Amino acid sequence: MRLRNLIISVVGWGVFLGIVYSITAVRIDHAKDKIRDSGIETIQELSKLVRLPLLDSNTQIIHALLVYAAKTAGMVHASVVDHRNEIVTLTGAEHVMPVSDAASKSGNQVLFWEGELPDRRKIFNFASDLTYAGTKIGRLHIALSAEEPLRIRSQFTVVAVSSFLVLLLLIVAISYYPGIWEIPATLTNIYRRDHGSDVALENSLINCPLCGTQKPFSRELFKRSNSGRLLIIKASLNKSGAGGGAGAKGIHLSDLAKRDDLSWFKRKIMLRCAEIITKLAA
């Protein structure tokens, strides 16, 4: 029994972890899509503002635009290079990221790829050509933080490690205290007893534990001077079984042991009584 419960616990933990991992993967993809859309929108708007100052070689205006965009859009790096790939100005991390071979191009001619800064911080890079009258005059590059996807991944790690430690503690507890599996059932029985004591017994009905018939609750309910003569099976007045019993005709409780054709019925009564006694004795 303990081995079966252990296997169930491990399988349950695996299913739980699989569900949490699936949810985490969806959340990470959603966070990446959100950052990508935000970065594409930001670099497109900034490209329109930087184009003319770059054509006029106005470095101060370009730098001011990059600084303002970095504060409002949460960029960790922004830089502009001219048509000779020489840095015009930059802000944020003092490092210009080269375009990665794994960069993917969006439908808006913006390159997007994942990378990291020299301090190992994960980022999302965006690059777009700056053009004027169809001629390339430079390139704009920005980088946004990948903090949100990393935070979601860290949450999954915490959940996985925590749940594994709980499972490990459960395995140890089962090994040293086999009766731990009985605790939930014991608490359930206590709860039932505590919440079942508020019933007004004087005017209550009782369901017979054996047959389920409702009767008024009283101390005289199961008292009989001759239970052996109790008609447990009564003859019906008609073939359909409706319309009540036919007086004293039927089979008494004490006669069940003598009827081989009703041995299955006797066994069911005994099993049901044993079940009731077990529940009452718990």
N, C-alpha and C positions, 0 to 999 in steps of 0.2 A: 504493500500500500504506500509506504514511504517513497519507494522508487518511482511509482507511478505519479505521485504528487510532485516529486522533484522534476520528472520529465515534463509534466504539465506546466510547472513554473518556468522552466527554461524555454519551452516552446512559446508560452505566453509572453515572456520577456522579448523573445525574438520577433514575435508578431508586433508587439508594441513598438519596438525599436524600428521595425520596418515602416510602420505607419508614420512615426515621427520623422524618419528620414525622408520619406516621400513628401510630407508636408514641408519640411525644411528645404528640399530641393526646389519645390515650387516657389517658395518665398524668396529664395536666392535668385532664381531666374527672373522673378517679378522685380526684385530690387535692381538687378543688372539692367533690365529693360528700361526701368524708370531713369536710371543714371544715363543710359545711352541716349534716350530721347531728350533728356535735359541738356546733355552735352552737345548734341547735334543742333538743338535750337539755339543754345548760347553761342556756339562758334559761328553759326550763320548770321546772327544779329551782329556779332562783333566784327565779322569780316566786312560787312557793309560800312561800319563806322571807321575801320582802320584803312580801307582801300585808298581814299583820297589823301589822308595825311602821309601814307607811305609813298604815294606818287610824288608828293611835295617834299619828301625827306624830313618831315616834321616829327622828330623823335620824341619831343616833349609831349605832344598831344597823344601820340601812340602809347607812350608809357602811362599817361594819365588814364587813358581808356582801359588799358590792361589792369591797372591797379583798381579802378572802380569796378570793373567786371569781376575781378578776383574776390572783392569784398561782397558783392551782391550775389554772385552765383556759387560761392564756396569753392573756387578753384584753388588748387595747391601750386599750380604753375601755369604761366602763359608767356608765350614768346612769339616774336615776329622776325622772320629772316627775309632778306631781299632776294632778287632774282639770281644773285651770285651765291646764295646760301650762306651769307654772312649775317650774323645776329645784329638786328637793328636795336631791339630792346627786349627786356624780359622782366618778369616779376615772379616772386615765389621761389621755388627750388632753383638753385643756381646750377641747373643742368638741363640742356636741351635734349629731349628724347628723340633718337632717330626713329624713322618710320619702320615699324616691325614688318618682317616678311609675312607674319600671320594677320596683318591688318585687313579688316574687311571694309568694303566701301558701301555706304548707304546709297539710297536712291537720290540723295541730295549732294553727291560728290564729296562726302565727308568720310575720311578714313577713321576707323575705330579699332582699337586693340587694347588689351590689358597689359600692364607692365608694373614696374616698381621703381621707386626713387633710390638714390644711393644709400639712404638710411633704412632700406628694406620695406618701406611703406608701400602697400599695394595701391595702384591708381588705375584709372581708365583714361587712356589717351585719345585725343581727337586732333586731326590735322585736316586743313583745307587750303587749297590754293587760293591766293589773292590775285584776281585778274582785273584788268581794266581794258575795255574795248576789245575783249577777246584775247588779250595778251597777258601772260603770267608775269606779275611784278613782284611776287613773293609768296610766302607761306605763313599761315597762322597755326600755332600749335597750343592747345590747352590740355590740362590734366585735372580730373576730378578725383576726389578721394573714394576709395572702395571700402570705406569703413562700415557701411550698412550691411553688405553681404558678409563681411567678416564677422560682424556682430551676430548675425543670424547663425552662421556656422559655429560660432563659439557657444551660442545657446544650445545647439544640438549636442555639442561635445559635453557640456555640463549635464544635460539630461541623460545622455548615454552613460557617462561615468557614474552619476548619482544612482540611476536605476540599476546598474551593474553592482554597485556596492550594496544596495538594498537586497538584491537577489543573493549576493554572497552571504550577507548577514542572515538571510532566511535559510539558506542551505546549512550554515553553521548551527542555527537555532534548531533546525529539524534534526541534525545529527546528534545534538546533546539533549534536546527536549522533544522527543517524538510526540508528546501530547499537545504540541502547539496547534496542531490541526483542529483540535477539539474546541479551541477558544472561540472561534466565530459562532459555532453552534451553541455554546454555553451562553454567550452574550445575547444571541437571538432568543433563546429560551427565557433569559432574564427579562429582556425587553417585552416579550409577549406576556409574561406573568405580571410585570409592572403595569402594562397598559390594559390588561384584561381584568384588573381588580376593581375598576370603577363601575362595573355593571351592577345594576340593581337586581340582585338575585331573586328577590321575592316575587317580582312580576315578570321573570324572564322565561324564555323557552329554551329547551335543551334539544340538541340534535343527538339522537341515539348514536353512539359511536359505532354500533354494529350495522344498523340498517339505515341510519340517516333520518329517521322519522322525527318530526318535531313534536315535543310533548311539554306540558308545564313542568317547570323545575321544582322539585320538592325532595325531601328526605325519603319519602316512601316510593320513589320512582322505581327502584330496582328490587324492592322487597317483595318476595313471593314465598308463600308457605310451601308450595309444591311446584318448583320450576320444572321438574321432570314431566309434569302433565301439561306444560305450556304448548299450545298448538302453534308450532313454528311454521307449518305449511297448512293453509286452510283450503278446503275444497271450494271452488268458485260456483256461483249460482248459474253461470252460463259459460259457454266455451271461450268467449272473448276475454274472460278474466275480470270483467267489470260487473258492478252490481252488488259487491260485498261477498262475505263468506257464507257458507252453508252450515251455519250452526256449529255443532261439535265435530263435524266431519273434517278430517285432515290427518296430519302426521305430527305426533308429539316430539318434543325435544329429546326425550329419553329413547325414542324409537329410531333415531338416526343411526345409532351404532349397529342396528340390526338390518339396515337396508344397504345392501351392496351397491345398488344403483344410485344411492345418494352419498357414497363415500367421498366423492369430489366436493360435495356441498359441505360435508362435515370438516374436511381438510381446510376449506376456505374459511369456515367459522373459526377454527382453531388458529389459523395463521393470522386472521384479523384480530382475534383476541390477544395473541402474542404481540402483535404490532402495537395495540392500544396499551398493553401493560408496559412495553418498552418505552413508549412516549411518556407515559405517566411517571415512570420511575426515573426518567432522565433528570 
